[in-house]
């Protein structure tokens, strides 16, 4: 699963050819969550509260970039990189 971003010890990954809805995986300290891109809903898993808030803030700032990465991955192309949290 390609890494698309890393910030504050959080690693963001996106599967190539993954199932809908558009989402990404965030990993921190051995924990993982799956988050919907468009509504920032946690679909599965969890991170500590502070890291979850950072991921939500990042995903809000980068929604357009995340959707573009998802579209590339849906075409079985590398999703590319997304800028970290400012």
Secondary structure, 3 states (H helix, E strand, C coil): CEEEEEECCEEEEECCCCCCCCEEEEEECCEEEEEECCCCCEEEECCCHHHHHHHHHHHHHCHHHHHHHHHHHHCCCCCCCCCCCC
